[in-house]
């Protein structure tokens, strides 16, 4: 697997999630911590999709889904563990 591509996608996903959920751009308040549960479920779905693509012969799509999964779960964990 191309780990550099996966890492870049994961970093981009984390940046977009931060901007959307916690940056407070405009007048929107930060998302509540319970939003991390939804992010974790989404990360599991992305991870399953990466596995299915790899096993099913569409290996060119697996790095994108793996990066989405890693970035989403990493951001969910960071939201729960880091103080506000």
DSSP file (Angstrom, degrees, kcal/mol; ACC not computed):
  #  RESIDUE AA STRUCTURE BP1 BP2  ACC     N-H-->O    O-->H-N    N-H-->O    O-->H-N    TCO  KAPPA ALPHA  PHI   PSI    X-CA   Y-CA   Z-CA
    1    1 A X              0   0    0      0, 0.0     2,-1.4     0, 0.0     3,-0.1   0.000 360.0 360.0 360.0 143.5    0.0    0.0    0.0
    2    2 A X     >  -     0   0    0      1,-0.2     4,-2.0     2,-0.1     3,-0.4  -0.630 360.0-175.5 -79.6  92.9    1.3    3.5   -0.7
    3    3 A X  H  > S+     0   0    0     -2,-1.4     4,-2.6     1,-0.2    -1,-0.2   0.800  77.8  58.7 -64.6 -31.1    1.6    4.7    2.9
    4    4 A X  H  > S+     0   0    0      2,-0.2     4,-2.2     1,-0.2    -1,-0.2   0.918 107.9  45.9 -63.6 -42.6    2.6    8.3    1.9
    5    5 A X  H  > S+     0   0    0     -3,-0.4     4,-2.2     2,-0.2    -2,-0.2   0.903 112.9  50.2 -65.8 -41.5   -0.7    8.7   -0.1
    6    6 A X  H  X S+     0   0    0     -4,-2.0     4,-2.5     1,-0.2    -2,-0.2   0.921 111.1  49.1 -63.1 -43.7   -2.7    7.3    2.8
    7    7 A X  H  X S+     0   0    0     -4,-2.6     4,-2.4     2,-0.2    -2,-0.2   0.893 110.4  50.3 -63.4 -40.5   -1.0    9.6    5.3
    8    8 A X  H  X S+     0   0    0     -4,-2.2     4,-2.2     2,-0.2    -1,-0.2   0.905 112.1  47.4 -65.2 -40.9   -1.6   12.6    3.1
    9    9 A X  H  X S+     0   0    0     -4,-2.2     4,-2.5     2,-0.2    -2,-0.2   0.916 111.4  51.1 -65.9 -42.3   -5.3   11.7    2.8
   10   10 A X  H  X S+     0   0    0     -4,-2.5     4,-2.3     1,-0.2    -2,-0.2   0.908 110.6  48.6 -62.0 -42.1   -5.6   11.1    6.5
   11   11 A X  H  X S+     0   0    0     -4,-2.4     4,-2.1     2,-0.2    -1,-0.2   0.904 111.6  49.5 -64.6 -41.1   -4.1   14.5    7.3
   12   12 A X  H  X S+     0   0    0     -4,-2.2     4,-2.3     2,-0.2    -2,-0.2   0.899 110.3  50.7 -64.3 -40.4   -6.4   16.3    4.8
   13   13 A X  H  X S+     0   0    0     -4,-2.5     4,-2.6     1,-0.2    -2,-0.2   0.918 109.8  50.1 -63.0 -43.5   -9.4   14.5    6.3
   14   14 A X  H  X S+     0   0    0     -4,-2.3     4,-2.4     1,-0.2    -1,-0.2   0.901 110.6  50.0 -62.6 -40.5   -8.4   15.6    9.8
   15   15 A X  H  X S+     0   0    0     -4,-2.1     4,-2.4     2,-0.2    -2,-0.2   0.912 112.1  47.0 -64.5 -42.6   -7.9   19.2    8.6
   16   16 A X  H  X S+     0   0    0     -4,-2.3     4,-2.3     2,-0.2    -2,-0.2   0.908 112.4  49.5 -67.0 -41.1  -11.4   19.3    7.0
   17   17 A X  H  X S+     0   0    0     -4,-2.6     4,-2.8     2,-0.2     5,-0.5   0.905 111.0  49.8 -64.9 -40.0  -13.0   17.7   10.1
   18   18 A X  H  X>S+     0   0    0     -4,-2.4     4,-2.0     1,-0.2     5,-1.9   0.940 112.6  47.2 -61.5 -46.5  -11.4   20.3   12.3
   19   19 A X  H  <5S+     0   0    0     -4,-2.4     6,-0.5     1,-0.2     5,-0.2   0.878 118.5  41.6 -62.8 -37.6  -12.5   23.1   10.1
   20   20 A X  H  <5S+     0   0    0     -4,-2.3    -2,-0.2    -5,-0.2    -1,-0.2   0.852 128.8  23.3 -79.4 -35.2  -16.1   21.8    9.9
   21   21 A X  H  <5S+     0   0    0     -4,-2.8    10,-2.2    -5,-0.2    -3,-0.2   0.812 132.6  15.8-105.2 -34.6  -16.5   20.7   13.5
   22   22 A X  T  <5S+     0   0    0     -4,-2.0    -3,-0.2    -5,-0.5     8,-0.2   0.556  96.1  83.6-125.0 -10.1  -14.3   22.6   15.9
   23   23 A X  S   <S-     0   0    0     -5,-1.9    -4,-0.1     6,-0.1    -3,-0.1   0.822  78.3-141.3 -71.6 -28.9  -12.8   25.7   14.2
   24   24 A X        +     0   0    0     -5,-0.2     2,-0.1     1,-0.2    -4,-0.1   0.799  29.9 177.6  74.0  28.5  -15.8   27.9   15.0
   25   25 A X    >   -     0   0    0     -6,-0.5     3,-1.2     2,-0.1     2,-0.2  -0.408  61.0  -5.4 -62.9 140.7  -15.6   29.7   11.6
   26   26 A X  T 3  S-     0   0    0      1,-0.2     0, 0.0    -2,-0.1     0, 0.0  -0.527 126.6 -42.6  72.7-140.7  -18.5   32.1   11.4
   27   27 A X  T 3  S+     0   0    0     -2,-0.2     2,-0.4     2,-0.1    -1,-0.2   0.200  97.8 124.2-108.5  14.3  -20.9   31.9   14.3
   28   28 A X    <   -     0   0    0     -3,-1.2     2,-0.1     1,-0.0     3,-0.1  -0.618  55.0-136.1 -82.2 130.5  -21.1   28.1   14.6
   29   29 A X        -     0   0    0     -2,-0.4    -5,-0.2     1,-0.1    -6,-0.1  -0.395  36.1 -84.4 -76.0 160.6  -20.2   26.6   17.9
   30   30 A X        -     0   0    0     -8,-0.2    -8,-0.2     1,-0.1    -1,-0.1  -0.294  52.1 -99.8 -61.3 150.5  -18.0   23.5   18.2
   31   31 A X        -     0   0    0    -10,-2.2    -1,-0.1     1,-0.1   -10,-0.0  -0.385  43.3-101.0 -68.5 148.8  -19.7   20.2   17.8
   32   32 A X    >   -     0   0    0      1,-0.1     3,-2.0    -3,-0.1     4,-0.2  -0.314  31.7-108.9 -68.2 156.7  -20.5   18.3   21.0
   33   33 A X  T >  S+     0   0    0      1,-0.3     3,-2.0     2,-0.2     4,-0.3   0.759 113.2  73.1 -58.8 -24.8  -18.2   15.4   22.0
   34   34 A X  T >> S+     0   0    0      1,-0.3     3,-1.3     2,-0.2     4,-0.8   0.704  78.7  76.5 -65.1 -17.3  -20.9   12.9   21.1
   35   35 A X  H <> S+     0   0    0     -3,-2.0     4,-1.8     1,-0.3    -1,-0.3   0.753  80.7  70.9 -63.1 -22.2  -20.2   13.6   17.5
   36   36 A X  H <> S+     0   0    0     -3,-2.0     4,-2.2    -4,-0.2    -1,-0.3   0.809  89.8  59.5 -65.0 -29.1  -17.0   11.5   17.9
   37   37 A X  H <> S+     0   0    0     -3,-1.3     4,-1.9    -4,-0.3    -1,-0.2   0.919 106.1  47.0 -65.3 -42.1  -19.2    8.4   18.1
   38   38 A X  H  X S+     0   0    0     -4,-0.8     4,-2.2     1,-0.2    -2,-0.2   0.877 110.8  52.4 -65.2 -37.8  -20.6    9.1   14.7
   39   39 A X  H  X S+     0   0    0     -4,-1.8     4,-2.4     2,-0.2    -2,-0.2   0.890 107.1  52.8 -64.7 -38.8  -17.1    9.7   13.3
   40   40 A X  H  X S+     0   0    0     -4,-2.2     4,-2.0     2,-0.2    -2,-0.2   0.908 109.3  48.5 -64.3 -41.4  -16.0    6.4   14.7
   41   41 A X  H  X S+     0   0    0     -4,-1.9     4,-2.0     1,-0.2    -1,-0.2   0.914 111.2  50.4 -64.0 -42.0  -18.8    4.5   13.0
   42   42 A X  H  X S+     0   0    0     -4,-2.2     4,-2.4     1,-0.2    -2,-0.2   0.891 108.1  53.3 -62.4 -39.5  -18.0    6.3    9.8
   43   43 A X  H  X S+     0   0    0     -4,-2.4     4,-2.6     1,-0.2    -1,-0.2   0.891 107.1  51.6 -63.4 -39.5  -14.3    5.3   10.1
   44   44 A X  H  X S+     0   0    0     -4,-2.0     4,-2.5     2,-0.2    -1,-0.2   0.905 109.8  49.8 -63.7 -40.7  -15.3    1.7   10.5
   45   45 A X  H  X S+     0   0    0     -4,-2.0     4,-2.2     2,-0.2    -2,-0.2   0.910 111.3  48.3 -65.4 -41.8  -17.4    1.9    7.3
   46   46 A X  H  X S+     0   0    0     -4,-2.4     4,-2.2     2,-0.2    -2,-0.2   0.910 111.7  50.6 -63.4 -41.5  -14.5    3.5    5.4
   47   47 A X  H  X S+     0   0    0     -4,-2.6     4,-2.1     2,-0.2    -2,-0.2   0.903 109.9  49.3 -63.0 -41.4  -12.1    0.8    6.7
   48   48 A X  H  X S+     0   0    0     -4,-2.5     4,-2.6     1,-0.2    -1,-0.2   0.894 109.8  52.4 -64.1 -38.7  -14.5   -2.0    5.7
   49   49 A X  H  X S+     0   0    0     -4,-2.2     4,-2.5     2,-0.2    -2,-0.2   0.893 107.6  51.3 -63.4 -39.6  -14.7   -0.3    2.3
   50   50 A X  H  X S+     0   0    0     -4,-2.2     4,-2.1     2,-0.2    -2,-0.2   0.915 111.5  47.6 -63.0 -42.4  -10.9   -0.3    2.0
   51   51 A X  H  X S+     0   0    0     -4,-2.1     4,-2.7     2,-0.2     5,-0.3   0.924 111.6  49.9 -64.6 -44.2  -10.8   -4.0    2.8
   52   52 A X  H  X S+     0   0    0     -4,-2.6     4,-2.8     1,-0.2     6,-0.3   0.911 111.1  49.2 -62.3 -42.2  -13.5   -4.9    0.3
   53   53 A X  H  <>S+     0   0    0     -4,-2.5     5,-2.1     2,-0.2     4,-0.4   0.896 112.8  47.7 -64.2 -39.3  -11.8   -2.9   -2.4
   54   54 A X  H ><5S+     0   0    0     -4,-2.1     3,-0.7     1,-0.2     5,-0.2   0.927 118.6  39.2 -67.6 -44.9   -8.5   -4.7   -1.7
   55   55 A X  H 3<5S+     0   0    0     -4,-2.7    -2,-0.2     1,-0.2    -1,-0.2   0.847 113.0  57.0 -72.9 -34.7  -10.0   -8.1   -1.6
   56   56 A X  T 3<5S-     0   0    0     -4,-2.8    -1,-0.2    -5,-0.3    -2,-0.2   0.435 118.2-104.4 -82.0   1.8  -12.4   -7.5   -4.5
   57   57 A X  T < 5S+     0   0    0     -3,-0.7     2,-0.4    -4,-0.4     3,-0.2   0.532  92.0 111.0  92.6   5.0   -9.7   -6.5   -6.9
   58   58 A X    >>< +     0   0    0     -5,-2.1     3,-1.9    -6,-0.3     4,-0.6  -0.449  32.6 154.5-105.3  57.9  -10.1   -2.8   -7.0
   59   59 A X  H 3>  +     0   0    0     -2,-0.4     4,-0.6     1,-0.3     3,-0.4   0.678  59.8  70.5 -64.7 -19.3   -6.8   -2.1   -5.2
   60   60 A X  H 34 S+     0   0    0      1,-0.2     4,-0.3    -3,-0.2    -1,-0.3   0.731 100.9  47.4 -70.4 -19.8   -6.5    1.4   -6.7
   61   61 A X  H <> S+     0   0    0     -3,-1.9     4,-1.7     1,-0.1     3,-0.3   0.640  91.4  81.4 -92.3 -17.0   -9.4    2.6   -4.5
   62   62 A X  H  X S+     0   0    0     -4,-0.6     4,-2.7    -3,-0.4     5,-0.2   0.881  86.0  54.9 -61.5 -42.5   -8.2    1.0   -1.2
   63   63 A X  H  X S+     0   0    0     -4,-0.6     4,-2.5     1,-0.2    -1,-0.2   0.890 107.1  51.3 -61.5 -37.3   -5.6    3.8   -0.3
   64   64 A X  H  > S+     0   0    0     -4,-0.3     4,-2.3    -3,-0.3    -1,-0.2   0.953 114.1  42.6 -61.8 -49.3   -8.3    6.5   -0.5
   65   65 A X  H  X S+     0   0    0     -4,-1.7     4,-2.3     1,-0.2    -2,-0.2   0.869 113.5  52.4 -67.4 -36.0  -10.7    4.6    1.7
   66   66 A X  H  X S+     0   0    0     -4,-2.7     4,-2.8     2,-0.2     5,-0.2   0.913 110.2  48.7 -65.5 -41.4   -7.9    3.7    4.1
   67   67 A X  H  X S+     0   0    0     -4,-2.5     4,-2.6    -5,-0.2     5,-0.2   0.897 110.9  50.2 -64.1 -40.7   -6.8    7.3    4.4
   68   68 A X  H  X S+     0   0    0     -4,-2.3     4,-2.1    -5,-0.2    -2,-0.2   0.910 113.0  47.4 -61.4 -42.4  -10.4    8.4    5.1
   69   69 A X  H  X S+     0   0    0     -4,-2.3     4,-2.4     2,-0.2     5,-0.3   0.941 114.4  44.4 -65.3 -48.7  -10.7    5.7    7.8
   70   70 A X  H  X S+     0   0    0     -4,-2.8     4,-2.3     1,-0.2     5,-0.2   0.917 115.2  48.1 -65.4 -43.9   -7.5    6.5    9.5
   71   71 A X  H  X S+     0   0    0     -4,-2.6     4,-2.0    -5,-0.2    -1,-0.2   0.899 113.4  47.6 -63.8 -40.3   -8.1   10.3    9.4
   72   72 A X  H  X S+     0   0    0     -4,-2.1     4,-2.2    -5,-0.2    -2,-0.2   0.927 114.9  43.3 -69.1 -45.4  -11.6   10.0   10.7
   73   73 A X  H  X S+     0   0    0     -4,-2.4     4,-2.3     2,-0.2     5,-0.2   0.880 113.2  52.8 -70.4 -35.7  -10.8    7.7   13.6
   74   74 A X  H  X S+     0   0    0     -4,-2.3     4,-2.4    -5,-0.3    -1,-0.2   0.917 111.3  46.4 -64.4 -41.6   -7.7    9.7   14.5
   75   75 A X  H  X S+     0   0    0     -4,-2.0     4,-2.4    -5,-0.2    -2,-0.2   0.897 110.8  52.6 -68.0 -38.7   -9.7   12.9   14.6
   76   76 A X  H  X S+     0   0    0     -4,-2.2     4,-1.3     2,-0.2    -2,-0.2   0.920 111.9  45.8 -61.8 -43.0  -12.5   11.3   16.7
   77   77 A X  H  X S+     0   0    0     -4,-2.3     4,-2.0     1,-0.2     5,-0.2   0.914 111.9  51.4 -67.4 -42.4  -10.0   10.0   19.2
   78   78 A X  H  X S+     0   0    0     -4,-2.4     4,-2.4     1,-0.2    -2,-0.2   0.888 106.5  54.7 -62.1 -38.7   -8.2   13.4   19.4
   79   79 A X  H  < S+     0   0    0     -4,-2.4    -1,-0.2     1,-0.2    -2,-0.2   0.859 113.4  42.3 -62.3 -34.5  -11.5   15.2   20.0
   80   80 A X  H  < S+     0   0    0     -4,-1.3    -1,-0.2    -3,-0.2    -2,-0.2   0.796 120.9  38.6 -82.9 -28.8  -12.2   12.9   23.0
   81   81 A X  H  < S+     0   0    0     -4,-2.0     2,-0.3    -5,-0.1    -2,-0.2   0.796  98.7  77.0 -97.1 -30.5   -8.7   12.9   24.5
   82   82 A X  S  < S-     0   0    0     -4,-2.4     2,-0.0    -5,-0.2     0, 0.0  -0.601  83.5-115.2 -84.2 141.5   -7.5   16.5   24.1
   83   83 A X              0   0    0     -2,-0.3    -1,-0.1     1,-0.1    -2,-0.1  -0.364 360.0 360.0 -70.6 155.4   -8.8   19.2   26.4
   84   84 A X              0   0    0     -2,-0.0    -1,-0.1    -5,-0.0    -2,-0.0   0.462 360.0 360.0 -78.7 360.0  -10.8   22.0   24.8
